[in-house]
Amino acid sequence: SKKMMLTLLADWGGFLQTELYMEALLHLLGGELLVLKNVKIVRDGKLLGVQSIAQHAPHVGFRLTAFTDSLPFHEKHLHRFTKPTSLKGLQWINLNHNEISFITIR
């Protein structure tokens, strides 16, 4: 999804709403039915809930945000979120004005 996102940014620029980029990524990856997967959140053997996560590969999700501050806090939160799931990794794309980051969380 990094290559697709870079192509979108080259074509559209980096200042649109994140929902537009997400919609384009979902379309390019085959549509919501193929990309959005329900992931169980389990702690100590107990099901806490189910969360819909965009996945571009089996057990590898991606998250698109536009945070402008407290990036270490948000990264820590994403680490905590992925721990009780079956995800092997989460690729976080953050659009912060002119600074665009791609971070893989395992």
C-alpha positions in Angstrom: 0.0 0.0 0.0 3.0 2.3 0.4 3.6 2.4 -3.4 -0.1 3.1 -4.0 -0.1 5.8 -1.4 3.0 7.4 -2.9 1.3 7.3 -6.3 -1.8 9.0 -5.0 0.3 11.7 -3.2 2.2 12.3 -6.4 -1.1 12.7 -8.4 -3.3 14.5 -5.9 -0.8 16.1 -3.4 -0.8 15.7 0.3 -3.5 18.1 1.5 -6.8 16.4 0.9 -9.0 14.7 3.6 -7.7 11.4 4.7 -11.1 9.8 3.8 -10.4 10.5 0.1 -7.1 8.7 0.2 -8.6 5.9 2.2 -11.4 5.5 -0.3 -8.9 5.4 -3.2 -6.7 2.8 -1.4 -9.8 0.6 -0.7 -10.8 0.8 -4.4 -7.2 0.1 -5.7 -6.9 -2.9 -3.3 -10.1 -4.5 -4.5 -12.9 -2.8 -2.6 -14.2 -2.8 0.9 -15.5 -6.4 0.8 -11.9 -7.6 0.1 -10.0 -5.1 2.2 -12.0 -4.5 5.4 -11.7 -7.5 7.7 -13.1 -8.1 11.1 -10.3 -8.8 13.6 -11.0 -10.2 17.1 -9.6 -8.5 20.1 -8.8 -11.1 22.7 -7.1 -10.7 26.1 -6.5 -13.6 28.5 -8.6 -15.9 26.3 -11.6 -13.6 26.5 -13.1 -11.9 23.5 -13.2 -8.2 24.2 -14.7 -7.2 20.8 -14.3 -7.1 17.1 -12.8 -4.3 15.0 -13.0 -3.7 11.3 -9.4 -3.2 10.0 -8.2 -2.4 6.5 -5.8 -5.2 5.4 -3.7 -5.2 2.3 -2.3 -8.7 3.0 -3.3 -11.5 5.3 -2.9 -10.4 8.9 -1.3 -7.1 7.9 -3.4 -4.1 8.4 -3.0 -0.4 7.5 -4.1 2.8 9.2 -4.2 6.2 7.6 -4.2 9.3 9.8 -3.5 13.0 9.7 -2.1 13.6 13.2 0.0 16.8 13.5 1.3 16.3 17.1 2.0 13.7 19.7 3.1 11.1 17.1 5.0 9.0 19.7 1.8 8.8 21.8 -0.3 7.7 18.7 2.4 5.1 17.8 2.3 3.7 21.3 -1.5 3.5 21.1 -1.3 1.6 17.8 1.2 -0.9 19.4 -1.2 -1.5 22.3 -4.1 -1.9 19.9 -2.4 -4.6 17.8 -1.2 -6.7 20.7 -4.5 -8.5 21.5 -5.3 -9.1 17.8 -4.2 -11.7 15.3 -2.5 -9.0 13.2 1.2 -9.7 12.4 1.7 -6.0 11.7 0.1 -2.7 11.0 1.4 -0.2 8.5 0.7 3.3 9.7 0.6 6.1 7.2 0.4 9.6 8.7 -0.1 12.8 6.7 1.3 15.7 8.7 1.2 18.6 6.3 4.5 18.3 4.3 5.8 15.4 6.4 4.4 12.0 5.5 5.5 9.0 7.5 5.2 5.3 6.9 5.7 3.3 10.1 5.4 -0.5 10.4 4.2 -1.6 13.8 4.7 -5.3 14.8 
